[in-house]
Amino acid sequence: MRPLAGRTVLVTRPADQSVELVRRIRAMGARAIVAPAIEIAPIRSAALTRALRDLSAGKFAWITLTSRATVEMLATRLDDPKDVRANVAAIGEGTSAAFRAWARRKPDLVPATYTTAGLARAFPRGEGRVLCARADIAPPGLEDALAAKGWSPERVDAYRTRMARSLPPGARAALRDGDVDAITFTSASTVRGFVGAMGVVRGNPKVVAIGPVTAAEARSHGLRVSAVARPHTIDGVVAALERVLGAT
């Protein structure tokens, strides 16, 4: 049985990060339209170079990984996974899996709730430097929370997030013609990128958000959120799509 047969789902993740979600959507019988609302671009900066040098020298107690893109940056910039000479805190299952695949070791901390706030709550109290290598547009709340627990967080931009100027023609046509049944958002930045690039939207596509921060961003732009993934993973997004589309 294919519970989403005949449905169309718009996927707003960057194209290279959409493969698994698209595969799962198609396996349930739906048409998946890849419509990247953001692009992840590398950053070359003196601050990042210094931070990675200190990481390799064991001068950080921890590093926080808040996205797969951060892991990809490490894999690109470091000669050996063993150069991550620090405890590793990963925000969730997807980021943890990416780190395990590259480094051949498990993160030392993965919170029960896969959000930045959940990561901050799960972080132990202590002293020492914590490398917070994050997106250039990520808000500063994580660093503030770690500082309140006694740590010395050092924020450095790990990659740049670019908003899409427009969506692919096929995606814009499907939205304009009312042919989209659901739209998935996997970060607050995908919401912002989509809103800035979406063009005309007809019909009443369901909005599925990967977590509460993404859902709040969607609501702030006037989008009605139909479901929030639980857990806050690709599996959760797929289950949420089945909830909102499978029975209608």
Legacy VTK file of the C-alpha trace (Angstrom):
# vtk DataFile Version 3.0
C-alpha trace
ASCII
DATASET POLYDATA
POINTS 248 float
0.000 0.000 0.000
1.286 3.457 -0.931
-0.427 5.920 1.419
0.445 9.091 -0.523
-0.408 7.863 -4.008
-1.462 10.751 -6.226
-0.138 13.440 -3.890
2.495 16.080 -4.662
4.997 17.227 -2.028
7.357 20.190 -2.371
10.772 19.706 -0.728
12.571 22.957 0.130
15.891 21.539 1.383
19.088 22.135 -0.598
19.189 19.650 -3.456
22.165 17.688 -2.123
20.450 17.248 1.245
17.076 16.226 -0.191
17.937 12.781 -1.528
16.691 10.693 1.405
13.512 12.699 1.980
12.652 12.604 -1.718
13.265 8.852 -1.831
10.966 8.280 1.133
8.232 10.479 -0.300
8.322 8.677 -3.637
8.319 5.292 -1.904
4.937 6.249 -0.413
3.577 6.951 -3.878
3.769 10.734 -3.937
5.359 12.986 -6.508
8.270 14.885 -4.945
9.287 18.255 -6.361
12.743 19.425 -5.317
12.559 23.195 -4.842
15.663 24.322 -2.918
14.841 27.466 -0.954
18.415 27.881 0.290
21.926 27.090 -0.826
24.790 26.181 1.502
28.080 27.811 0.507
31.533 27.315 2.046
33.255 30.035 4.017
36.979 30.746 3.936
37.930 32.995 6.800
40.867 33.560 9.103
38.585 33.013 12.117
37.506 29.574 10.906
41.072 28.601 10.023
42.283 29.585 13.518
39.419 27.724 15.170
40.112 24.517 13.239
43.824 24.789 14.045
42.999 25.061 17.755
40.547 22.157 17.450
43.270 19.966 15.946
45.631 21.017 18.738
43.180 19.933 21.442
42.544 23.458 22.693
38.745 23.102 22.772
36.911 21.020 25.359
33.858 20.615 23.110
32.603 21.311 19.622
28.897 21.685 18.891
27.533 20.353 15.601
24.170 21.902 14.811
23.709 20.642 11.247
24.990 18.156 8.693
26.565 21.113 6.895
28.901 21.646 9.851
30.046 18.033 9.611
30.586 18.458 5.870
32.694 21.547 6.553
34.887 19.560 8.967
35.263 16.746 6.446
36.346 19.252 3.798
38.709 21.299 5.931
40.378 18.710 8.197
42.921 16.173 6.974
41.830 13.470 9.422
38.720 12.936 11.612
41.134 12.443 14.507
41.834 16.172 14.254
38.526 16.668 16.091
40.307 16.557 19.433
37.351 17.556 21.578
34.128 16.155 22.935
31.394 16.358 20.309
27.811 17.486 20.888
25.483 16.836 17.932
22.065 18.434 17.722
20.171 15.385 16.523
19.985 12.048 14.778
20.817 13.245 11.260
23.823 15.295 12.338
24.979 12.472 14.604
24.742 9.959 11.749
26.722 12.235 9.441
29.439 12.635 12.064
29.603 8.887 12.755
29.895 8.113 9.047
32.797 10.519 8.638
34.654 10.241 11.940
33.930 6.582 12.765
33.050 7.598 16.302
29.885 8.503 18.125
29.204 12.017 19.390
29.618 12.359 23.134
26.275 14.122 23.507
23.013 13.993 21.561
20.019 15.630 23.286
16.659 13.911 23.634
15.025 16.879 21.909
16.620 17.681 18.566
16.685 21.469 18.821
19.304 24.059 19.702
17.476 24.701 22.977
17.453 20.960 23.685
21.186 20.780 23.016
21.819 23.666 25.408
19.705 22.042 28.143
21.504 18.717 27.779
24.965 20.276 27.883
26.760 19.676 31.199
28.108 22.441 33.378
31.831 22.975 33.188
34.702 25.155 32.164
36.757 25.446 29.016
36.452 26.538 25.430
33.560 25.351 23.294
33.729 25.737 19.517
30.331 26.689 18.127
30.821 26.359 14.371
27.487 27.403 12.915
25.656 28.894 9.960
26.291 32.578 9.387
22.597 33.325 10.043
22.155 31.155 13.157
20.858 33.084 16.206
23.153 33.471 19.245
21.040 31.671 21.869
23.218 28.564 22.080
26.327 30.530 22.998
24.467 32.455 25.691
23.140 29.225 27.224
26.569 27.589 27.281
28.138 30.665 28.866
25.481 30.515 31.602
26.697 26.984 32.389
30.289 28.149 32.894
31.752 27.432 29.455
33.612 29.840 27.175
31.807 29.474 23.838
33.513 30.760 20.703
31.211 31.325 17.761
32.607 31.029 14.234
30.753 30.942 10.928
31.160 27.473 9.404
29.192 28.040 6.212
27.044 30.624 4.494
23.322 30.263 3.841
22.081 31.901 0.651
18.398 32.427 0.027
17.018 31.336 -3.322
16.154 34.133 -5.737
13.431 32.003 -7.258
12.202 28.424 -7.190
12.658 26.075 -10.168
10.087 26.641 -12.956
8.360 23.309 -12.305
7.883 24.140 -8.646
6.553 27.617 -9.380
4.116 26.194 -11.948
2.853 23.535 -9.527
2.309 26.142 -6.811
0.616 28.526 -9.233
-1.702 25.802 -10.542
-2.678 24.550 -7.087
-1.072 21.163 -7.677
0.970 21.011 -4.462
-0.588 19.070 -1.583
2.150 19.666 1.008
5.333 21.667 1.544
8.111 20.449 3.836
10.422 22.776 5.744
13.485 21.408 7.526
14.916 24.646 8.957
13.841 28.201 9.638
16.050 29.352 6.771
14.173 27.154 4.282
10.998 28.973 5.341
12.562 32.384 4.776
14.023 31.335 1.450
10.720 29.902 0.278
8.698 32.959 1.252
11.095 35.209 -0.636
11.076 33.068 -3.767
7.713 31.326 -3.915
5.712 33.450 -6.360
1.969 32.684 -6.617
0.577 29.901 -4.389
-2.910 28.560 -5.078
-4.804 25.822 -3.335
-4.225 24.937 0.277
-0.942 23.013 0.577
-0.304 21.527 4.004
2.816 22.825 5.751
4.969 20.271 7.558
7.817 21.572 9.744
10.667 19.470 11.096
10.551 21.100 14.523
9.110 23.869 16.700
11.610 26.554 15.655
10.880 25.921 11.991
7.142 25.887 12.706
7.364 29.212 14.544
9.219 30.752 11.610
6.534 29.513 9.221
3.755 30.967 11.363
5.584 34.288 11.593
5.290 34.533 7.806
1.586 33.799 7.843
1.835 30.116 6.907
-0.559 27.727 8.605
1.385 24.768 9.979
-0.464 21.490 9.616
2.044 19.265 11.422
5.332 19.355 13.312
7.538 16.281 12.975
8.021 14.087 16.034
10.807 13.206 16.362
12.442 16.187 14.662
14.029 14.067 11.941
13.414 13.043 8.344
11.542 10.008 9.692
9.356 12.399 11.648
8.711 14.539 8.569
7.663 11.472 6.576
5.330 10.337 9.359
3.845 13.842 9.567
3.189 13.859 5.823
1.326 10.587 6.157
-0.752 12.022 8.999
-1.823 15.126 7.134
-2.199 13.666 3.647
-2.759 9.954 4.013
-6.263 10.131 5.443
-7.641 12.957 3.305
LINES 1 249
248 0 1 2 3 4 5 6 7 8 9 10 11 12 13 14 15 16 17 18 19 20 21 22 23 24 25 26 27 28 29 30 31 32 33 34 35 36 37 38 39 40 41 42 43 44 45 46 47 48 49 50 51 52 53 54 55 56 57 58 59 60 61 62 63 64 65 66 67 68 69 70 71 72 73 74 75 76 77 78 79 80 81 82 83 84 85 86 87 88 89 90 91 92 93 94 95 96 97 98 99 100 101 102 103 104 105 106 107 108 109 110 111 112 113 114 115 116 117 118 119 120 121 122 123 124 125 126 127 128 129 130 131 132 133 134 135 136 137 138 139 140 141 142 143 144 145 146 147 148 149 150 151 152 153 154 155 156 157 158 159 160 161 162 163 164 165 166 167 168 169 170 171 172 173 174 175 176 177 178 179 180 181 182 183 184 185 186 187 188 189 190 191 192 193 194 195 196 197 198 199 200 201 202 203 204 205 206 207 208 209 210 211 212 213 214 215 216 217 218 219 220 221 222 223 224 225 226 227 228 229 230 231 232 233 234 235 236 237 238 239 240 241 242 243 244 245 246 247
